[in-house]
């Protein structure tokens, strides 16, 4: 700053500060003066100490000489210090009374170097008079506390007075007050000891716990559920409706008539063989035939006990509970028990194939029941049907060997070692669930390969299943045939011989 600065009017609030600065340039011939601030309202001129006059309304502030509003040539202009924020000096001051500052406030403000509240070092005194109204930014910062009713009486009065004049603050205050209504009182942080039980109960109520059903048990799960839905809609008279069961016995078709309840009893008796293999209770109980009885013997034993026509309530519920137990147990054991042997009397099947066999028979006999009561019934899903067709195709080499031992099929043309390729029949099943299988003709242990194919059969998927169920004879099967006629005939009859009661 060069030279003296002219002031039109002197404002103590804008000119306050505790540092003094000499002008960069002084008048020629003027002696350099000692400008150190000693903390008193004294000035030094040419080695003489003089007392600076006080300007009214600005306590403790020396007024430069030279008259009102016109500093003299020797006056030293002062650089004002930055104004401190109200919240930086601790708690907000109370609104002063309208009569002015309290007695002694001027003297306290006039003493430079006094420490402010909460500070560890001297602060420049705030010489500005306390205003009767808080600044806008302070009032805006109090809106949150006002909404929570945490302001003092004076602050509350000042905020509410301000809200009548400031639209933006009024909107903000309304928003904060509405937000306070959403707050809840403080709760106990200790967890309820029953919380875990309630959460688990709620989760299980919305979605019951489920263990994945193995892929080889899924067809049985689906077919038993479909049959149970059909039985649920049937009346007492329909349960007594006659049902004709058909299968192929060696060289001729065989039929047996029973009721809907008799069919369900038959399914429950044969399912019991899988149940005992899994360690479950035998549904026949003490009436089960001794030894390694097959499906037909177990069914005849049940029918003799119930007189051939069991009551609906004595069959449906026990059968459905047993099917649920089978699916649940198979899901728990999973792949660990997939190769567990299930005895069918004269032969046995791994557990995974036994479940597919039970799904196939459940679907076939459900169709017999639906036909008897004139009710439409759908085939299994394509993926499930493929598993059922695959089981029948894999059983054909063993069925061929059984028919040869019984003298019902041509002897093999050439014996091969186990696992070696031999004469092969190409079985093509079309439609849903179909595919291509290569059936070994000479031995069950032989390997069927495309390059050793001597015959080809093409069948529709549903027709192949009806043939395997014994519902149509081999001569009635509309099959596309090519190759050795004897091999084709043996495979068609072996497919029909897979059926049984």
C-alpha positions in Angstrom: 0.0 0.0 0.0 1.6 3.3 -1.1 0.8 6.5 0.6 -2.0 7.3 3.0 -5.4 6.0 2.2 -8.5 8.2 2.3 -11.6 6.9 4.0 -15.0 8.5 3.4 -16.4 6.9 6.5 -14.8 4.7 9.2 -16.5 1.4 10.0 -14.9 -0.4 13.0 -16.3 -3.8 11.9 -14.7 -3.6 8.5 -11.5 -2.0 9.7 -10.7 -4.1 12.8 -7.4 -5.9 13.1 -4.5 -6.2 15.5 -1.6 -5.9 13.1 -0.2 -2.5 12.0 1.7 -1.9 8.8 3.9 1.0 7.7 3.2 2.6 4.4 5.6 1.4 1.7 6.7 5.1 1.2 6.9 8.0 3.7 6.9 11.7 3.2 10.3 13.2 2.5 12.0 14.4 5.7 9.7 12.4 8.0 11.4 10.4 10.7 10.8 6.6 10.8 8.6 5.7 13.6 8.3 2.8 16.0 5.2 1.0 14.9 5.3 -2.0 17.3 1.9 -2.7 19.0 2.3 -2.9 22.7 -1.2 -3.9 23.4 -2.1 -0.4 24.7 -4.0 2.3 22.9 -0.8 4.4 22.6 1.2 5.6 19.7 4.7 6.8 19.4 5.6 9.9 17.4 9.2 10.9 17.2 10.0 9.3 20.5 7.1 10.8 22.4 4.3 8.6 23.6 0.8 10.0 23.0 -2.6 8.7 23.8 -4.7 8.0 20.8 -8.2 9.4 21.0 -11.2 7.0 21.0 -13.8 7.3 18.4 -17.3 7.1 19.8 -19.1 3.9 19.0 -15.7 2.0 18.5 -14.4 1.2 21.9 -10.7 0.6 22.3 -9.9 1.7 18.7 -7.6 4.7 18.2 -8.8 7.2 15.6 -6.1 8.6 13.4 -5.4 12.3 13.7 -6.5 14.7 11.1 -10.2 15.2 11.7 -13.4 13.1 11.0 -13.0 10.9 8.0 -9.8 12.5 6.9 -6.6 10.9 8.4 -3.6 13.1 8.8 -0.4 12.7 6.8 1.3 10.6 9.5 -1.6 8.2 9.9 -0.8 4.5 9.5 -3.6 2.6 7.6 -4.6 -0.8 9.1 -5.3 -4.1 7.1 -8.5 -5.7 8.6 -8.2 -9.3 9.7 -10.6 -12.0 8.3 -13.8 -12.1 10.2 -14.3 -15.3 12.2 -17.4 -17.4 11.7 -19.9 -17.4 14.6 -19.8 -21.2 15.0 -16.0 -21.2 15.1 -16.1 -19.4 18.5 -18.0 -22.1 20.3 -21.7 -22.0 21.3 -23.8 -19.5 19.5 -24.4 -16.3 21.5 -27.7 -15.6 22.9 -29.7 -12.8 21.3 -28.8 -9.6 23.1 -31.4 -7.3 24.5 -32.4 -4.4 22.4 -30.9 -1.9 25.0 -27.4 -2.7 23.8 -24.4 -4.5 25.3 -24.2 -5.3 28.9 -22.1 -3.1 31.2 -18.4 -3.9 31.0 -18.7 -5.5 27.6 -17.1 -2.5 26.0 -14.1 -2.7 28.4 -13.7 -6.4 27.8 -13.7 -5.9 24.1 -11.2 -3.1 24.3 -8.6 -5.2 25.9 -6.6 -6.7 23.1 -5.0 -10.1 23.4 -7.6 -11.7 25.5 -8.3 -15.4 24.9 -11.6 -16.4 23.3 -13.8 -19.1 24.6 -12.4 -22.6 24.2 -9.1 -21.4 22.5 -5.6 -22.1 23.7 -4.1 -18.9 22.5 -5.0 -15.2 22.5 -7.6 -14.1 20.0 -8.3 -10.7 18.6 -11.4 -9.4 20.4 -14.6 -9.2 18.5 -15.3 -5.5 18.7 -18.5 -5.6 16.6 -21.7 -5.1 18.5 -23.8 -8.2 18.9 -26.7 -8.0 16.4 -30.2 -8.6 17.4 -30.8 -11.1 14.6 -28.5 -14.1 13.6 -27.2 -14.3 10.0 -29.0 -16.3 7.4 -26.3 -19.0 7.1 -26.4 -19.6 10.9 -30.2 -19.8 11.0 -30.0 -22.2 8.0 -27.6 -24.4 9.9 -30.0 -24.5 12.9 -32.9 -26.0 10.9 -31.9 -29.6 11.6 -31.7 -28.9 15.3 -34.9 -27.0 15.2 -36.7 -29.9 13.5 -35.5 -32.2 16.3 -36.5 -29.6 18.9 -32.9 -29.4 20.1 -32.6 -25.6 19.9 -32.6 -23.2 22.9 -35.5 -20.9 23.4 -33.7 -17.9 21.8 -32.6 -20.0 18.8 -36.1 -21.4 18.3 -37.5 -17.9 18.4 -34.9 -16.6 15.9 -35.4 -19.6 13.5 -39.2 -19.4 13.6 -39.1 -15.6 13.0 -36.7 -16.2 10.0 -39.0 -18.9 8.5 -41.8 -16.3 8.0 -39.5 -14.2 5.8 -37.4 -16.9 3.9 -39.3 -19.2 1.6 -36.3 -21.5 0.8 -35.6 -22.1 4.6 -39.3 -22.7 5.2 -39.4 -25.4 2.6 -36.2 -27.0 4.0 -37.7 -26.8 7.5 -40.9 -28.5 6.4 -38.9 -31.3 4.7 -36.8 -31.8 7.8 -39.8 -31.8 10.1 -41.5 -34.5 7.9 -38.3 -36.6 8.0 -38.2 -36.4 11.8 -41.6 -38.1 11.7 -40.0 -41.1 10.1 -37.5 -41.6 12.9 -38.2 -44.2 15.5 -37.2 -44.1 19.2 -34.0 -45.9 20.1 -34.5 -49.6 20.5 -32.6 -52.0 22.7 -29.5 -53.3 20.8 -29.7 -56.7 22.4 -31.0 -59.3 19.9 -34.2 -61.1 20.7 -33.3 -64.7 21.5 -36.2 -66.0 19.4 -35.2 -63.9 16.4 -33.5 -66.9 14.7 -36.4 -69.1 15.1 -38.8 -66.5 13.8 -36.7 -65.9 10.7 -36.4 -69.6 9.9 -40.1 -70.1 10.4 -40.9 -67.3 8.0 -38.4 -68.5 5.4 -39.7 -72.1 5.5 -43.3 -70.8 5.4 -42.7 -68.9 2.2 -40.4 -71.6 0.5 -40.2 -75.0 2.1 -36.8 -76.6 2.3 -36.0 -78.6 -0.8 -33.2 -81.1 -1.5 -32.5 -81.5 -5.2 -34.0 -84.7 -6.6 -31.5 -86.8 -8.5 -31.9 -86.8 -12.3 -32.7 -90.5 -12.4 -35.5 -90.1 -9.8 -37.1 -87.0 -11.4 -39.3 -89.1 -13.9 -40.7 -91.1 -11.0 -41.4 -87.9 -9.0 -43.2 -86.4 -12.0 -45.3 -89.4 -12.9 -46.4 -90.2 -9.4 -47.5 -86.6 -9.0 -49.5 -86.7 -12.2 -51.2 -89.9 -11.2 -52.0 -88.6 -7.7 -53.6 -85.5 -9.4 -55.8 -87.8 -11.4 -56.8 -89.9 -8.4 -57.7 -86.8 -6.4 -60.4 -85.8 -8.8 -62.0 -89.3 -8.9 -65.2 -90.2 -7.1 -66.1 -93.4 -5.3 -67.8 -94.9 -8.4 -64.7 -94.3 -10.5 -62.5 -96.0 -8.0 -64.6 -99.2 -8.7 -64.3 -98.8 -12.5 -62.8 -101.9 -14.2 -59.3 -101.5 -15.5 -57.7 -104.0 -18.0 -54.0 -104.6 -17.4 -52.1 -106.0 -20.4 -48.6 -107.4 -20.9 -46.7 -109.8 -23.2 -45.8 -113.3 -21.8 -43.3 -115.0 -24.0 -45.1 -115.6 -27.3 -48.6 -114.2 -26.6 -50.3 -111.2 -25.0 -51.9 -111.6 -21.6 -54.6 -109.5 -19.8 -56.0 -109.2 -16.3 -58.9 -107.2 -15.1 -59.0 -105.3 -11.8 -60.2 -101.9 -10.5 -58.6 -98.6 -10.1 -57.9 -99.4 -6.5 -56.4 -102.7 -7.5 -54.0 -101.0 -9.9 -52.8 -98.6 -7.2 -52.3 -101.6 -4.8 -50.2 -103.3 -7.5 -48.0 -100.2 -7.9 -47.6 -100.0 -4.1 -46.6 -103.6 -3.9 -43.9 -103.4 -6.5 -42.7 -100.0 -5.2 -42.2 -101.8 -1.9 -39.2 -103.7 -3.4 -37.4 -100.4 -3.9 -38.5 -99.3 -0.4 -37.0 -102.3 1.3 -33.8 -101.8 -0.7 -33.5 -98.3 0.8 -34.3 -99.6 4.3 -37.9 -98.4 4.4 -40.8 -100.4 5.7 -42.4 -102.9 3.4 -46.0 -101.9 2.6 -47.1 -105.5 2.6 -45.9 -106.0 6.1 -46.5 -109.5 7.4 -48.4 -110.5 4.3 -45.3 -110.2 2.1 -44.5 -113.6 0.4 -41.3 -115.2 1.8 -38.0 -115.4 -0.1 -37.1 -113.4 -3.3 -40.6 -112.9 -4.6 -41.1 -111.0 -7.8 -43.6 -108.3 -8.7 -46.4 -110.7 -9.7 -46.2 -112.7 -6.5 -46.2 -109.6 -4.3 -49.2 -108.2 -6.2 -51.2 -111.5 -5.9 -50.4 -111.5 -2.2 -51.8 -108.0 -1.8 -54.9 -108.7 -3.8 -55.6 -111.9 -1.8 -55.4 -109.9 1.4 -57.8 -107.2 0.2 -60.1 -109.5 -1.7 -59.0 -108.2 -5.1 -60.7 -104.8 -4.6 -59.1 -102.7 -1.9 -60.9 -99.7 -0.6 -59.7 -96.3 -2.1 -58.8 -94.9 1.3 -56.7 -98.0 2.0 -54.6 -97.6 -1.2 -54.2 -94.0 -2.4 -52.9 -92.5 0.8 -50.4 -95.3 1.7 -49.2 -95.4 -2.0 -48.7 -91.6 -2.1 -46.9 -91.6 1.3 -44.6 -94.4 0.2 -43.8 -92.6 -3.1 -42.9 -89.4 -1.1 -40.7 -91.4 1.2 -38.9 -93.0 -1.8 -38.2 -89.7 -3.4 -37.1 -88.1 -0.2 -34.8 -90.9 0.7 -33.3 -91.0 -2.8 -32.7 -87.3 -2.7 -30.9 -87.6 0.7 -28.6 -90.5 -0.4 -28.1 -89.1 -3.9 -25.4 -90.6 -6.1 -24.0 -92.6 -3.2 -26.8 -95.2 -3.6 -27.4 -95.0 -7.3 -25.8 -98.4 -7.9 -27.5 -100.1 -4.9 -29.0 -103.4 -6.1 -32.8 -103.8 -6.0 -34.1 -107.4 -6.3 -37.0 -108.1 -8.6 -37.0 -111.8 -7.8 -35.4 -113.5 -10.8 -33.3 -110.4 -11.7 -32.1 -107.2 -10.2 -31.6 -103.6 -11.2 -29.4 -100.8 -9.9 -31.4 -98.3 -7.8 -31.2 -95.6 -10.6 -32.6 -98.1 -13.2 -35.2 -99.3 -10.6 -36.5 -95.7 -10.2 -36.8 -95.4 -14.0 -38.6 -98.8 -14.2 -41.1 -97.6 -11.6 -41.7 -94.3 -13.4 -42.3 -96.2 -16.7 -44.8 -98.6 -15.0 -46.5 -95.7 -13.2 -47.0 -93.9 -16.5 -48.3 -97.0 -18.3 -50.8 -98.0 -15.6 -51.9 -94.3 -15.2 -52.8 -94.4 -18.9 -54.8 -97.6 -18.2 -56.7 -95.9 -15.4 -57.3 -92.8 -17.5 -58.6 -94.9 -20.4 -61.0 -96.7 -18.0 -62.5 -93.5 -16.6 -62.4 -91.7 -20.0 -59.9 -89.1 -18.9 -57.1 -87.6 -21.1 -53.6 -88.3 -20.0 -50.3 -86.9 -21.3 -47.0 -88.7 -22.0 -44.0 -87.9 -19.9 -41.9 -84.8 -20.7 -39.4 -85.3 -23.5 -36.4 -85.4 -21.2 -38.0 -87.9 -18.9 -39.3 -90.0 -21.8 -35.7 -90.2 -23.2 -34.5 -91.8 -19.9 -37.3 -94.4 -20.1 -36.6 -95.3 -23.7 -32.9 -95.5 -22.9 -33.6 -98.0 -20.0 -35.6 -100.2 -22.4 -32.8 -100.1 -25.0 -30.1 -101.0 -22.5 -32.2 -104.0 -21.3 -32.6 -105.4 -24.8 -29.3 -107.4 -25.0 -30.2 -109.2 -21.7 -33.8 -109.8 -22.8 -32.4 -111.4 -26.1 -30.1 -113.7 -24.1 -33.1 -114.8 -21.9 -35.2 -115.6 -24.9 -32.3 -117.6 -26.4 -32.0 -119.7 -23.2 -35.7 -120.3 -23.3 -35.5 -121.3 -27.0 -37.6 -118.4 -28.2 -34.9 -116.7 -30.2 -32.3 -117.7 -32.8 -28.9 -118.7 -31.4 -26.0 -116.2 -31.9 -24.1 -116.5 -35.2 -20.8 -115.8 -33.5 -19.7 -115.5 -29.9 -17.4 -112.6 -29.1 -15.5 -111.6 -26.0 -16.9 -109.2 -23.5 -16.4 -105.6 -24.6 -15.5 -106.7 -28.2 -17.6 -105.4 -31.1 -20.1 -107.8 -32.6 -23.2 -107.9 -34.8 -25.3 -104.9 -34.2 -28.9 -103.7 -34.7 -29.4 -100.0 -35.2 -32.5 -98.9 -33.2 -33.9 -95.5 -34.1 -36.6 -94.0 -32.0 -38.3 -90.9 -33.4 -40.2 -88.1 -31.8 -40.0 -86.8 -28.3 -37.5 -88.6 -26.1 -36.1 -90.5 -29.1 -32.5 -91.1 -30.2 -30.2 -93.8 -31.7 -29.1 -97.0 -29.9 -26.9 -99.8 -31.2 -28.0 -103.2 -29.8 -25.5 -106.0 -29.5 -27.1 -109.2 -31.0 -24.6 -112.0 -30.2 -24.0 -111.5 -26.5 -25.1 -109.1 -23.7 -21.4 -108.3 -23.0 -20.6 -107.5 -26.6 -20.3 -104.0 -27.9 -22.7 -102.7 -30.5 -21.0 -100.4 -33.1 -22.3 -98.7 -36.2 -19.7 -100.4 -38.4 -21.0 -103.9 -37.5 -24.7 -103.0 -38.1 -26.6 -105.8 -39.9 -30.2 -104.4 -39.4 -32.1 -101.2 -38.8 -35.4 -100.5 -37.0 -37.2 -97.1 -36.9 -40.1 -96.7 -34.5 -42.1 -93.7 -33.1 -41.3 -93.0 -29.5 -44.9 -93.6 -28.2 -45.2 -96.8 -30.2 -41.9 -98.1 -28.9 -43.1 -97.5 -25.3 -46.4 -99.2 -26.0 -44.5 -102.2 -27.4 -42.2 -102.3 -24.3 -45.3 -102.2 -22.1 -46.9 -105.1 -23.9 -49.9 -103.1 -25.1 -49.3 -104.0 -28.7 -47.8 -107.2 -30.2 -44.5 -107.2 -32.2 -46.4 -108.1 -35.3 -48.6 -105.0 -34.9 -45.7 -102.5 -34.5 -45.4 -100.2 -37.4 -41.7 -100.3 -37.7 -39.5 -99.3 -40.6 -37.2 -102.3 -41.1 -34.0 -102.9 -43.1 -31.5 -105.7 -43.0 -31.6 -109.2 -41.5 -35.2 -110.1 -40.9 -34.5 -112.7 -38.2 -32.5 -110.1 -36.1 -35.3 -107.6 -36.5 -37.9 -110.1 -35.3 -35.8 -111.1 -32.3 -35.4 -107.5 -31.2 -39.1 -106.7 -31.5 -40.1 -109.7 -29.5 -37.4 -109.0 -26.9 -38.8 -105.5 -26.5 -42.3 -106.8 -25.9 -41.0 -109.3 -23.4 -39.8 -106.5 -21.2 -43.4 -106.0 -20.0 -44.9 -107.9 -17.0 -47.7 -107.6 -14.6 
